[in-house]
């Protein structure tokens, strides 16, 4: 949907309720106008960020696109932090003390999601290692032999099993993860085990932790601000609701895209259309839900575009190897080399994209922590 389509649906902001009801006497008119302009500017910025994300829909759920989503979140978070700081005197009073406390409680839940996503990145790196074995075994500079095919076949089988969605695994056991928590010292040694799974003596999220339940907790009782709360807070209730919704949406996208424990997208997420940013956010939400319903993505372990590419490439390679009989024909050998090149392309995309993505997830984690700490300190 073009950006102009969204701009036509912005509608009447909830901030207008405040303008209709708050008296603007001569002494306070300038201050009130500046505050309204500041809050309106925040709403526009959020809308513009998500309109831009919609405009690059052909890259939806790629590492680059999700990186841009995280950048947008960080920008919104910084603006929200400035609003809270500029009007910190009002945070002490009702209803803002309740609303801001609720936001920071939800942000704590987002930290666990960030840690689980970091574990998911490590899982993808294990798949990279297996695809690297396939690429090395079928090096285009050497003739294809039976031993090389057996080695590649074993790695492809391990990769296929490792990429099964956790809920579909016949063993029913949870994937073990390295302790990759952003908030503490991490152990660097880990043990790789068969079928693409890995474990360690420490965990960044508990074995019973559920991404699906965490998202539901993040979304629990999230409602649009009541009119009397908007008036009583001089409009500050609106950016709190906005930032909470953006936080929930970003965490939902991360869980949708990256492998993690007990993935699930069944979260009641809806934004009324009177918010300027509602149309582009709900458009992205609907596109991702539709992607999750595609026949070839229903049972995948993550909707990340690069995961789909490596899954498809490895499946085609596996089927090709099964069809080979020795002595291998020249035609088959040429096809093997072509498929290896395709796998190399996907492998390089992951290699170049995972590290920047992981750094941005880490930055989101630390920015949430810093924002919460600064705001709590200002209230002391």
Long-range contacts (C-beta under 8 A, 24 or more apart in sequence): 1-54, 1-283, 2-55, 3-51, 3-52, 3-54, 3-55, 5-279, 6-47, 6-51, 6-54, 6-279, 6-280, 6-283, 7-51, 9-273, 9-278, 9-279, 10-47, 10-276, 10-279, 11-273, 11-274, 11-275, 11-276, 12-274, 13-40, 13-43, 13-238, 13-274, 13-275, 13-276, 14-224, 14-225, 14-227, 14-230, 14-238, 14-274, 14-275, 15-39, 15-40, 15-43, 15-230, 15-235, 15-238, 17-227, 17-230, 17-231, 18-230, 18-231, 18-234, 18-235, 21-231, 22-231, 22-234, 32-234, 35-87, 35-234, 35-235, 36-235, 38-83, 38-86, 39-83, 39-235, 39-236, 39-238, 39-239, 42-76, 42-79, 42-80, 42-83, 42-239, 42-242, 43-238, 43-239, 43-242, 43-275, 43-276, 43-277, 44-276, 45-75, 45-76, 45-79, 46-76, 46-242, 46-246, 46-276, 46-277, 47-276, 47-277, 47-280, 49-75, 49-76, 49-277, 50-277, 50-280, 50-281, 50-284, 51-280, 53-280, 53-284, 54-280, 54-283, 54-284, 57-287, 59-305, 60-284, 60-287, 60-288, 60-291, 60-305, 61-253, 61-256, 61-257, 61-288, 61-291, 61-303, 61-304, 61-305, 62-304, 62-305, 62-306, 62-353, 63-304, 63-305, 63-306, 63-349, 63-350, 63-353, 63-354, 63-356, 63-357, 64-353, 65-305, 66-253, 66-254, 66-257, 66-304, 66-357, 67-353, 67-356, 67-357, 67-360, 69-250, 69-253, 70-250, 70-357, 70-360, 70-361, 70-363, 70-364, 71-360, 73-246, 73-247, 73-250, 73-364, 74-360, 74-363, 74-364, 74-367, 76-242, 76-243, 76-246, 77-243, 77-367, 77-368, 77-371, 78-367, 80-239, 80-242, 80-243, 80-371, 81-371, 81-374, 81-375, 83-236, 83-239, 84-375, 84-378, 85-374, 85-375, 85-378, 87-234, 87-236, 88-375, 88-378, 88-379, 90-233, 90-234, 90-236, 91-375, 91-378, 91-379, 92-379, 94-232, 95-229, 95-232, 95-233, 95-237, 96-233, 96-236, 96-237, 96-240, 99-225, 99-229, 99-233, 99-236, 99-237, 99-240, 99-241, 100-240, 100-375, 102-244, 103-240, 103-243, 103-244, 103-247, 104-372, 104-375, 104-376, 106-218, 106-222, 106-244, 106-247, 106-248, 107-247, 107-368, 107-371, 107-372, 108-372, 109-214, 109-217, 109-218, 110-218, 110-247, 110-251, 110-368, 111-182, 111-183, 111-365, 111-368, 111-369, 112-205, 112-209, 112-214, 113-211, 113-214, 113-215, 113-218, 113-251, 113-254, 113-255, 113-260, 114-182, 114-254, 114-361, 114-362, 114-364, 114-365, 114-368, 115-180, 115-181, 115-182, 115-204, 115-205, 115-365, 116-204, 116-205, 116-209, 116-211, 116-214, 116-255, 116-260, 116-261, 117-254, 117-255, 117-258, 117-260, 117-361, 118-180, 118-181, 118-182, 118-204, 118-358, 118-361, 118-362, 119-177, 119-178, 119-180, 119-204, 119-205, 119-260, 119-261, 120-258, 120-259, 120-260, 120-302, 121-180, 121-258, 121-354, 121-357, 121-358, 121-361, 122-177, 122-178, 122-180, 122-198, 123-162, 123-175, 123-177, 123-196, 123-198, 123-259, 124-258, 124-259, 124-304, 124-307, 124-350, 124-354, 125-354, 126-162, 126-192, 126-196, 126-198, 127-159, 127-162, 127-163, 127-196, 127-310, 128-347, 128-350, 128-351, 128-354, 129-192, 130-155, 130-156, 130-158, 130-159, 130-162, 130-196, 131-155, 131-159, 131-310, 131-314, 131-343, 131-346, 131-347, 132-347, 134-159, 134-314, 134-317, 134-340, 134-343, 135-340, 135-343, 135-344, 135-347, 138-336, 138-337, 138-340, 139-340, 140-337, 140-340, 140-341, 143-333, 144-324, 144-328, 144-333, 144-336, 146-326, 149-321, 149-324, 152-317, 152-321, 153-318, 153-321, 156-314, 156-317, 156-318, 156-321, 157-318, 158-194, 158-195, 158-196, 159-196, 159-310, 159-314, 160-314, 160-315, 160-318, 161-195, 161-196, 162-195, 162-196, 162-197, 163-196, 163-300, 163-301, 163-307, 163-310, 163-311, 163-314, 164-299, 164-301, 165-263, 165-299, 165-300, 165-301, 166-259, 166-261, 166-262, 166-263, 166-301, 167-262, 167-263, 168-299, 174-207, 174-261, 175-259, 175-261, 176-200, 176-203, 177-203, 177-204, 177-205, 177-261, 178-202, 178-204, 179-203, 179-204, 180-204, 182-362, 182-365, 182-366, 183-365, 183-369, 205-261, 207-261, 209-261, 209-262, 210-261, 210-262, 210-264, 211-255, 211-260, 211-261, 211-262, 211-263, 211-264, 212-255, 212-262, 212-263, 212-264, 212-265, 212-266, 213-262, 214-251, 215-248, 215-251, 215-252, 215-255, 215-264, 215-265, 215-267, 216-266, 216-267, 218-247, 218-248, 218-251, 218-267, 219-248, 219-267, 219-268, 219-269, 222-248, 224-272, 242-275, 242-277, 245-271, 245-281, 246-277, 246-281, 249-281, 249-284, 249-285, 250-364, 252-285, 253-284, 253-288, 254-361, 256-288, 256-292, 256-302, 256-303, 257-302, 257-303, 257-304, 257-307, 258-302, 258-304, 259-301, 259-302, 259-307, 263-301, 263-302, 265-289, 265-292, 306-346, 306-349, 306-350, 306-353, 309-346, 309-349, 310-343, 310-346, 310-347, 310-350, 313-339, 313-342, 313-343, 313-346, 314-343, 316-342, 317-343
